Amino acid sequence: MIGYFRPMQPNIALCNIFDQDAQKLAEFATAHGFTAIDWSIDPDLPEKKFLSLIQALTGFQIRYHCRFHGVDVAYSDQRGDDSLALLLRTVDQISRAGGRHMTVHCGLGNPTGAGIDLTRAIDNLTILVEHGQRNGVAVALENLTTPLTNDPALFNRMVAESNAFVTIDIGHAHAVEERFGHDNICRDYVLPHRQRILNAHIYHTELGGYGHLPPEDLSDLYDRLDLLGLARACDWWVIELMKPVEILHTRNLLQSYLTSSLQPAPTPDKQPLPLSAL
């Protein structure tokens, strides 16, 4: 536990739990005191319709999530080119909507990693990141449970060589740790590029055939939240759950954690962080 590092107070964001019904989402968010929305874009939606939906979220802080199954800049064939072209257009679309942040994936919907190439991933991700910079959109890469980003070493190399920002999914990290027997893998994702982490996806873990599981209590999250406290630029915590009761329970846990973090930090114990983490 890293209890003497205290996180900044992040925005606690809601994802679009009603699919593309922005009005219903706005009503739910308002009723329950959410001011931040992490909107998952439908890539098949015409831009005019997308911009109209986003108007319903006026007054909320919004960041964008490109959860596009089968779209992967790491594909070594034409699919890689097509994926890059779609994501470049998405940057333009987000910019026109006034957005400044987007999260992308490598390996979504491809559990074996078939047909992907690390060099191709880095080259295309670099192009995407640079296009984002020109348009005022920070492009962040998310860690998944599938190749290539289920390996922290490869994930960190992709971030370093493409200059991408980072979205840390603490549930995916936990699932990879459980599946492959890695020890404290979330640390391996957070520490190397903690200055580039802008967003975090918050829930307990991901279970095959079920999806995302909520935390039962704060002990399920505490150590990982402490790690996020080292990422000083990470001011966006998305509760990545779909059931309202689970969302509100998790929000209560996060608020409890953040309230306690405002208390004076205790004196470090006799086992401080290793030098590599400072």
PEFEN-V619965 format. One record per helix or strand of 3 or more residues. SS is the DSSP state (H for helix, E for strand). FROM is the first residue (numbers start at 1). TO is the last residue. If there is no record, write none. Layout:
BEGIN
SS_FROM_TO ; SS_FROM_TO
END
This chain:
BEGIN
E_11_15 ; H_22_31 ; E_36_40 ; H_47_55 ; E_61_65 ; H_78_96 ; E_101_104 ; H_118_134 ; E_138_142 ; H_152_162 ; E_165_169 ; H_170_180 ; H_185_190 ; H_194_196 ; E_197_202 ; E_205_207 ; E_211_213 ; H_218_220 ; H_222_228 ; E_236_239 ; H_244_261 ; H_275_277
END
